[in-house]
Amino acid sequence: MVDWNKGDKEDYLLAMERSPIRDTEIKHVLKQALTPDTDNRQVFMKGLDNSYWYGGYNLYRTADLVAQDS
C-alpha cells in the first residue's frame, strides 16, 4: 500500500507527467512511499485523502464522510 503522507506532491506530479515516456521515475517515487502497514485504517483513509488532494479534489475528507455514516 502507498502511504501518501510519505511522498512529496511535486515529485509525484512531475513523475506522473513523465511516466508515459519513462516509467522508472514514478516507480521509484511510489516505491519510496510503500508501507507494510496495510491493516491500518487511518493510514489507508489518509492515503485516500492525499491521493485526491494531489489531483485537486479536496472538498471532502474521508473522516468527515465516515462521521456522517455513523
Distance bins in CASP14 RR format, pairs under 12 A and 6 or more apart:
PFRMAT RR
TARGET T0000
AUTHOR 0000-0000-0000
RMODE 2
METHOD distances of the structure
MODEL  1
1 30 0 0 0 0 0 1 0 0 0 0 0
1 33 0 0 0 0 1 0 0 0 0 0 0
1 34 1 0 0 1 0 0 0 0 0 0 0
1 35 1 0 1 0 0 0 0 0 0 0 0
1 36 0 0 0 0 1 0 0 0 0 0 0
1 37 1 0 0 1 0 0 0 0 0 0 0
1 38 1 0 1 0 0 0 0 0 0 0 0
1 39 0 0 0 0 1 0 0 0 0 0 0
1 40 0 0 0 0 1 0 0 0 0 0 0
1 41 0 0 0 0 0 1 0 0 0 0 0
1 43 1 0 0 1 0 0 0 0 0 0 0
1 44 1 0 0 1 0 0 0 0 0 0 0
1 45 0 0 0 0 0 1 0 0 0 0 0
1 46 0 0 0 0 0 1 0 0 0 0 0
1 47 0 0 0 0 1 0 0 0 0 0 0
1 48 0 0 0 0 0 1 0 0 0 0 0
1 51 0 0 0 0 0 1 0 0 0 0 0
2 12 0 0 0 0 1 0 0 0 0 0 0
2 26 0 0 0 0 0 1 0 0 0 0 0
2 27 0 0 0 0 0 1 0 0 0 0 0
2 29 0 0 0 0 1 0 0 0 0 0 0
2 30 1 0 1 0 0 0 0 0 0 0 0
2 31 0 0 0 0 1 0 0 0 0 0 0
2 32 0 0 0 0 1 0 0 0 0 0 0
2 33 1 0 1 0 0 0 0 0 0 0 0
2 34 1 0 0 1 0 0 0 0 0 0 0
2 35 1 0 0 1 0 0 0 0 0 0 0
2 36 0 0 0 0 0 1 0 0 0 0 0
2 37 0 0 0 0 0 1 0 0 0 0 0
2 38 0 0 0 0 0 1 0 0 0 0 0
2 43 0 0 0 0 1 0 0 0 0 0 0
2 44 0 0 0 0 1 0 0 0 0 0 0
2 46 0 0 0 0 0 1 0 0 0 0 0
2 47 1 0 0 1 0 0 0 0 0 0 0
2 48 0 0 0 0 0 1 0 0 0 0 0
2 50 0 0 0 0 1 0 0 0 0 0 0
2 51 1 0 0 1 0 0 0 0 0 0 0
2 54 0 0 0 0 0 1 0 0 0 0 0
3 30 0 0 0 0 0 1 0 0 0 0 0
3 31 0 0 0 0 0 1 0 0 0 0 0
3 32 0 0 0 0 1 0 0 0 0 0 0
3 33 1 0 1 0 0 0 0 0 0 0 0
3 34 1 0 0 1 0 0 0 0 0 0 0
3 35 1 0 1 0 0 0 0 0 0 0 0
3 36 0 0 0 0 1 0 0 0 0 0 0
3 37 1 0 0 1 0 0 0 0 0 0 0
3 38 0 0 0 0 0 1 0 0 0 0 0
3 40 0 0 0 0 1 0 0 0 0 0 0
3 42 0 0 0 0 0 1 0 0 0 0 0
3 43 1 0 1 0 0 0 0 0 0 0 0
3 44 0 0 0 0 1 0 0 0 0 0 0
3 45 0 0 0 0 0 1 0 0 0 0 0
3 46 1 0 0 1 0 0 0 0 0 0 0
3 47 1 0 0 1 0 0 0 0 0 0 0
3 48 0 0 0 0 0 1 0 0 0 0 0
3 49 0 0 0 0 0 1 0 0 0 0 0
3 50 0 0 0 0 1 0 0 0 0 0 0
3 51 0 0 0 0 0 1 0 0 0 0 0
4 11 0 0 0 0 0 1 0 0 0 0 0
4 12 0 0 0 0 1 0 0 0 0 0 0
4 29 0 0 0 0 0 1 0 0 0 0 0
4 30 0 0 0 0 1 0 0 0 0 0 0
4 32 0 0 0 0 0 1 0 0 0 0 0
4 33 1 0 0 1 0 0 0 0 0 0 0
4 34 0 0 0 0 0 1 0 0 0 0 0
4 35 0 0 0 0 1 0 0 0 0 0 0
4 43 0 0 0 0 1 0 0 0 0 0 0
4 44 0 0 0 0 0 1 0 0 0 0 0
4 45 0 0 0 0 0 1 0 0 0 0 0
4 46 1 0 0 1 0 0 0 0 0 0 0
4 47 1 0 1 0 0 0 0 0 0 0 0
4 48 0 0 0 0 1 0 0 0 0 0 0
4 49 1 0 0 1 0 0 0 0 0 0 0
4 50 1 1 0 0 0 0 0 0 0 0 0
4 51 1 0 1 0 0 0 0 0 0 0 0
4 52 0 0 0 0 1 0 0 0 0 0 0
4 53 0 0 0 0 1 0 0 0 0 0 0
4 54 1 0 0 1 0 0 0 0 0 0 0
4 55 0 0 0 0 0 1 0 0 0 0 0
4 62 0 0 0 0 0 1 0 0 0 0 0
5 12 0 0 0 0 0 1 0 0 0 0 0
5 33 0 0 0 0 1 0 0 0 0 0 0
5 35 0 0 0 0 1 0 0 0 0 0 0
5 37 0 0 0 0 0 1 0 0 0 0 0
5 40 0 0 0 0 0 1 0 0 0 0 0
5 42 0 0 0 0 0 1 0 0 0 0 0
5 43 1 0 0 1 0 0 0 0 0 0 0
5 44 0 0 0 0 0 1 0 0 0 0 0
5 45 0 0 0 0 0 1 0 0 0 0 0
5 46 1 0 1 0 0 0 0 0 0 0 0
5 47 1 0 0 1 0 0 0 0 0 0 0
5 48 0 0 0 0 0 1 0 0 0 0 0
5 49 0 0 0 0 1 0 0 0 0 0 0
5 50 1 0 0 1 0 0 0 0 0 0 0
5 51 0 0 0 0 0 1 0 0 0 0 0
5 53 0 0 0 0 0 1 0 0 0 0 0
5 54 0 0 0 0 0 1 0 0 0 0 0
6 12 0 0 0 0 0 1 0 0 0 0 0
6 29 0 0 0 0 1 0 0 0 0 0 0
6 30 0 0 0 0 0 1 0 0 0 0 0
6 31 0 0 0 0 0 1 0 0 0 0 0
6 32 1 0 0 1 0 0 0 0 0 0 0
6 33 1 0 1 0 0 0 0 0 0 0 0
6 34 0 0 0 0 1 0 0 0 0 0 0
6 35 1 0 0 1 0 0 0 0 0 0 0
6 37 0 0 0 0 0 1 0 0 0 0 0
6 43 0 0 0 0 1 0 0 0 0 0 0
6 46 0 0 0 0 0 1 0 0 0 0 0
6 47 0 0 0 0 1 0 0 0 0 0 0
6 50 0 0 0 0 1 0 0 0 0 0 0
7 13 0 0 0 0 0 1 0 0 0 0 0
7 15 0 0 0 0 0 1 0 0 0 0 0
7 26 0 0 0 0 0 1 0 0 0 0 0
7 28 0 0 0 0 0 1 0 0 0 0 0
7 29 1 0 0 1 0 0 0 0 0 0 0
7 30 0 0 0 0 1 0 0 0 0 0 0
7 31 0 0 0 0 0 1 0 0 0 0 0
7 32 1 0 0 1 0 0 0 0 0 0 0
7 33 1 0 1 0 0 0 0 0 0 0 0
7 34 0 0 0 0 0 1 0 0 0 0 0
7 35 0 0 0 0 0 1 0 0 0 0 0
7 47 0 0 0 0 0 1 0 0 0 0 0
7 50 0 0 0 0 1 0 0 0 0 0 0
7 51 0 0 0 0 0 1 0 0 0 0 0
7 54 0 0 0 0 1 0 0 0 0 0 0
8 14 0 0 0 0 1 0 0 0 0 0 0
8 15 0 0 0 0 1 0 0 0 0 0 0
8 29 0 0 0 0 1 0 0 0 0 0 0
8 30 0 0 0 0 0 1 0 0 0 0 0
8 32 0 0 0 0 1 0 0 0 0 0 0
8 33 0 0 0 0 1 0 0 0 0 0 0
8 50 0 0 0 0 0 1 0 0 0 0 0
8 54 0 0 0 0 0 1 0 0 0 0 0
9 15 0 0 0 0 0 1 0 0 0 0 0
9 16 0 0 0 0 0 1 0 0 0 0 0
9 29 0 0 0 0 0 1 0 0 0 0 0
9 33 0 0 0 0 0 1 0 0 0 0 0
9 50 0 0 0 0 1 0 0 0 0 0 0
9 51 0 0 0 0 0 1 0 0 0 0 0
9 52 0 0 0 0 0 1 0 0 0 0 0
9 53 1 0 0 1 0 0 0 0 0 0 0
9 54 1 0 1 0 0 0 0 0 0 0 0
9 55 0 0 0 0 1 0 0 0 0 0 0
9 56 0 0 0 0 0 1 0 0 0 0 0
9 58 0 0 0 0 0 1 0 0 0 0 0
10 16 0 0 0 0 0 1 0 0 0 0 0
10 17 0 0 0 0 0 1 0 0 0 0 0
10 29 0 0 0 0 0 1 0 0 0 0 0
10 54 0 0 0 0 1 0 0 0 0 0 0
11 17 0 0 0 0 0 1 0 0 0 0 0
11 18 0 0 0 0 0 1 0 0 0 0 0
11 25 0 0 0 0 1 0 0 0 0 0 0
11 26 0 0 0 0 1 0 0 0 0 0 0
11 28 0 0 0 0 1 0 0 0 0 0 0
11 29 1 0 1 0 0 0 0 0 0 0 0
11 30 0 0 0 0 0 1 0 0 0 0 0
11 32 0 0 0 0 1 0 0 0 0 0 0
11 33 0 0 0 0 1 0 0 0 0 0 0
11 54 0 0 0 0 0 1 0 0 0 0 0
12 18 0 0 0 0 0 1 0 0 0 0 0
12 19 0 0 0 0 0 1 0 0 0 0 0
12 25 0 0 0 0 1 0 0 0 0 0 0
12 26 1 0 0 1 0 0 0 0 0 0 0
12 27 0 0 0 0 0 1 0 0 0 0 0
12 28 0 0 0 0 0 1 0 0 0 0 0
12 29 1 0 1 0 0 0 0 0 0 0 0
12 30 0 0 0 0 1 0 0 0 0 0 0
12 32 0 0 0 0 0 1 0 0 0 0 0
12 33 0 0 0 0 1 0 0 0 0 0 0
12 50 0 0 0 0 1 0 0 0 0 0 0
12 51 0 0 0 0 1 0 0 0 0 0 0
12 53 0 0 0 0 0 1 0 0 0 0 0
12 54 1 0 0 1 0 0 0 0 0 0 0
12 55 0 0 0 0 1 0 0 0 0 0 0
13 19 0 0 0 0 0 1 0 0 0 0 0
13 25 0 0 0 0 0 1 0 0 0 0 0
13 26 0 0 0 0 0 1 0 0 0 0 0
13 29 0 0 0 0 1 0 0 0 0 0 0
13 51 0 0 0 0 0 1 0 0 0 0 0
13 53 0 0 0 0 0 1 0 0 0 0 0
13 54 1 0 0 1 0 0 0 0 0 0 0
13 55 0 0 0 0 1 0 0 0 0 0 0
13 56 0 0 0 0 0 1 0 0 0 0 0
14 22 0 0 0 0 0 1 0 0 0 0 0
14 25 1 0 0 1 0 0 0 0 0 0 0
14 26 0 0 0 0 1 0 0 0 0 0 0
14 28 0 0 0 0 0 1 0 0 0 0 0
14 29 0 0 0 0 1 0 0 0 0 0 0
14 54 0 0 0 0 0 1 0 0 0 0 0
15 21 0 0 0 0 0 1 0 0 0 0 0
15 22 0 0 0 0 1 0 0 0 0 0 0
15 23 0 0 0 0 1 0 0 0 0 0 0
15 24 0 0 0 0 1 0 0 0 0 0 0
15 25 1 0 1 0 0 0 0 0 0 0 0
15 26 1 0 1 0 0 0 0 0 0 0 0
15 27 0 0 0 0 1 0 0 0 0 0 0
15 28 1 0 0 1 0 0 0 0 0 0 0
15 29 1 0 1 0 0 0 0 0 0 0 0
15 30 0 0 0 0 1 0 0 0 0 0 0
15 31 0 0 0 0 0 1 0 0 0 0 0
15 32 0 0 0 0 0 1 0 0 0 0 0
15 33 0 0 0 0 0 1 0 0 0 0 0
15 54 0 0 0 0 0 1 0 0 0 0 0
16 22 0 0 0 0 0 1 0 0 0 0 0
16 23 0 0 0 0 0 1 0 0 0 0 0
16 25 0 0 0 0 1 0 0 0 0 0 0
16 26 1 0 0 1 0 0 0 0 0 0 0
16 27 0 0 0 0 0 1 0 0 0 0 0
16 29 0 0 0 0 1 0 0 0 0 0 0
16 30 0 0 0 0 0 1 0 0 0 0 0
16 51 0 0 0 0 0 1 0 0 0 0 0
16 54 0 0 0 0 1 0 0 0 0 0 0
16 55 0 0 0 0 1 0 0 0 0 0 0
17 23 0 0 0 0 0 1 0 0 0 0 0
17 25 0 0 0 0 1 0 0 0 0 0 0
17 26 0 0 0 0 1 0 0 0 0 0 0
17 29 0 0 0 0 0 1 0 0 0 0 0
18 24 0 0 0 0 1 0 0 0 0 0 0
18 25 1 0 1 0 0 0 0 0 0 0 0
18 26 1 0 0 1 0 0 0 0 0 0 0
18 27 0 0 0 0 0 1 0 0 0 0 0
18 28 0 0 0 0 0 1 0 0 0 0 0
18 29 0 0 0 0 0 1 0 0 0 0 0
19 25 1 0 0 1 0 0 0 0 0 0 0
19 26 1 0 1 0 0 0 0 0 0 0 0
19 27 0 0 0 0 1 0 0 0 0 0 0
19 28 0 0 0 0 0 1 0 0 0 0 0
19 29 0 0 0 0 1 0 0 0 0 0 0
19 30 0 0 0 0 0 1 0 0 0 0 0
20 26 0 0 0 0 1 0 0 0 0 0 0
22 28 0 0 0 0 0 1 0 0 0 0 0
23 29 0 0 0 0 0 1 0 0 0 0 0
23 30 0 0 0 0 0 1 0 0 0 0 0
23 31 0 0 0 0 0 1 0 0 0 0 0
24 30 0 0 0 0 0 1 0 0 0 0 0
24 31 0 0 0 0 0 1 0 0 0 0 0
25 31 0 0 0 0 0 1 0 0 0 0 0
25 32 0 0 0 0 0 1 0 0 0 0 0
26 32 0 0 0 0 0 1 0 0 0 0 0
26 33 0 0 0 0 0 1 0 0 0 0 0
27 33 0 0 0 0 0 1 0 0 0 0 0
27 34 0 0 0 0 0 1 0 0 0 0 0
28 34 0 0 0 0 0 1 0 0 0 0 0
29 54 0 0 0 0 0 1 0 0 0 0 0
30 51 0 0 0 0 0 1 0 0 0 0 0
33 43 0 0 0 0 0 1 0 0 0 0 0
33 47 0 0 0 0 1 0 0 0 0 0 0
33 50 0 0 0 0 1 0 0 0 0 0 0
33 51 0 0 0 0 0 1 0 0 0 0 0
33 54 0 0 0 0 0 1 0 0 0 0 0
34 43 0 0 0 0 0 1 0 0 0 0 0
35 42 0 0 0 0 0 1 0 0 0 0 0
35 43 1 0 0 1 0 0 0 0 0 0 0
35 44 0 0 0 0 1 0 0 0 0 0 0
35 46 0 0 0 0 0 1 0 0 0 0 0
35 47 0 0 0 0 1 0 0 0 0 0 0
36 43 0 0 0 0 0 1 0 0 0 0 0
37 43 1 0 1 0 0 0 0 0 0 0 0
37 44 0 0 0 0 1 0 0 0 0 0 0
37 46 0 0 0 0 0 1 0 0 0 0 0
37 47 0 0 0 0 0 1 0 0 0 0 0
38 44 1 0 0 1 0 0 0 0 0 0 0
40 46 0 0 0 0 1 0 0 0 0 0 0
40 47 0 0 0 0 0 1 0 0 0 0 0
41 47 0 0 0 0 0 1 0 0 0 0 0
41 48 0 0 0 0 0 1 0 0 0 0 0
41 62 0 0 0 0 1 0 0 0 0 0 0
41 63 0 0 0 0 0 1 0 0 0 0 0
41 66 0 0 0 0 1 0 0 0 0 0 0
42 48 0 0 0 0 0 1 0 0 0 0 0
42 49 0 0 0 0 0 1 0 0 0 0 0
42 62 0 0 0 0 1 0 0 0 0 0 0
42 63 0 0 0 0 1 0 0 0 0 0 0
42 66 0 0 0 0 0 1 0 0 0 0 0
43 49 0 0 0 0 0 1 0 0 0 0 0
43 50 0 0 0 0 0 1 0 0 0 0 0
43 62 0 0 0 0 0 1 0 0 0 0 0
44 50 0 0 0 0 0 1 0 0 0 0 0
44 51 0 0 0 0 0 1 0 0 0 0 0
44 62 0 0 0 0 1 0 0 0 0 0 0
44 66 0 0 0 0 0 1 0 0 0 0 0
45 51 0 0 0 0 0 1 0 0 0 0 0
45 52 0 0 0 0 0 1 0 0 0 0 0
45 60 0 0 0 0 0 1 0 0 0 0 0
45 61 0 0 0 0 1 0 0 0 0 0 0
45 62 1 0 1 0 0 0 0 0 0 0 0
45 63 1 0 0 1 0 0 0 0 0 0 0
45 64 0 0 0 0 0 1 0 0 0 0 0
45 65 0 0 0 0 1 0 0 0 0 0 0
45 66 1 0 0 1 0 0 0 0 0 0 0
45 67 0 0 0 0 0 1 0 0 0 0 0
46 52 0 0 0 0 0 1 0 0 0 0 0
46 53 0 0 0 0 0 1 0 0 0 0 0
46 61 0 0 0 0 1 0 0 0 0 0 0
46 62 1 0 0 1 0 0 0 0 0 0 0
46 63 0 0 0 0 1 0 0 0 0 0 0
47 53 0 0 0 0 1 0 0 0 0 0 0
47 54 0 0 0 0 1 0 0 0 0 0 0
47 61 0 0 0 0 0 1 0 0 0 0 0
47 62 0 0 0 0 1 0 0 0 0 0 0
47 63 0 0 0 0 0 1 0 0 0 0 0
48 54 0 0 0 0 0 1 0 0 0 0 0
48 55 0 0 0 0 0 1 0 0 0 0 0
48 57 0 0 0 0 0 1 0 0 0 0 0
48 58 0 0 0 0 0 1 0 0 0 0 0
48 60 0 0 0 0 0 1 0 0 0 0 0
48 61 0 0 0 0 1 0 0 0 0 0 0
48 62 1 0 1 0 0 0 0 0 0 0 0
48 63 0 0 0 0 0 1 0 0 0 0 0
48 65 0 0 0 0 1 0 0 0 0 0 0
48 66 0 0 0 0 0 1 0 0 0 0 0
49 55 0 0 0 0 0 1 0 0 0 0 0
49 56 0 0 0 0 0 1 0 0 0 0 0
49 57 0 0 0 0 1 0 0 0 0 0 0
49 58 0 0 0 0 1 0 0 0 0 0 0
49 59 0 0 0 0 0 1 0 0 0 0 0
49 60 0 0 0 0 1 0 0 0 0 0 0
49 61 1 0 1 0 0 0 0 0 0 0 0
49 62 1 0 1 0 0 0 0 0 0 0 0
49 63 1 0 0 1 0 0 0 0 0 0 0
49 64 0 0 0 0 1 0 0 0 0 0 0
49 65 0 0 0 0 0 1 0 0 0 0 0
49 66 0 0 0 0 0 1 0 0 0 0 0
50 56 0 0 0 0 0 1 0 0 0 0 0
50 57 0 0 0 0 0 1 0 0 0 0 0
50 58 0 0 0 0 1 0 0 0 0 0 0
50 61 0 0 0 0 0 1 0 0 0 0 0
50 62 0 0 0 0 0 1 0 0 0 0 0
51 57 0 0 0 0 1 0 0 0 0 0 0
51 58 0 0 0 0 0 1 0 0 0 0 0
51 62 0 0 0 0 0 1 0 0 0 0 0
52 58 1 0 0 1 0 0 0 0 0 0 0
52 59 0 0 0 0 1 0 0 0 0 0 0
52 60 0 0 0 0 1 0 0 0 0 0 0
52 61 0 0 0 0 1 0 0 0 0 0 0
52 62 0 0 0 0 1 0 0 0 0 0 0
52 65 0 0 0 0 0 1 0 0 0 0 0
53 59 0 0 0 0 0 1 0 0 0 0 0
53 60 0 0 0 0 0 1 0 0 0 0 0
53 61 0 0 0 0 1 0 0 0 0 0 0
53 62 0 0 0 0 0 1 0 0 0 0 0
58 64 0 0 0 0 0 1 0 0 0 0 0
59 65 0 0 0 0 0 1 0 0 0 0 0
60 66 0 0 0 0 0 1 0 0 0 0 0
60 67 0 0 0 0 0 1 0 0 0 0 0
60 68 0 0 0 0 1 0 0 0 0 0 0
61 67 0 0 0 0 1 0 0 0 0 0 0
61 68 0 0 0 0 0 1 0 0 0 0 0
62 68 0 0 0 0 0 1 0 0 0 0 0
62 69 0 0 0 0 0 1 0 0 0 0 0
63 69 0 0 0 0 0 1 0 0 0 0 0
63 70 0 0 0 0 0 1 0 0 0 0 0
64 70 0 0 0 0 0 1 0 0 0 0 0
END
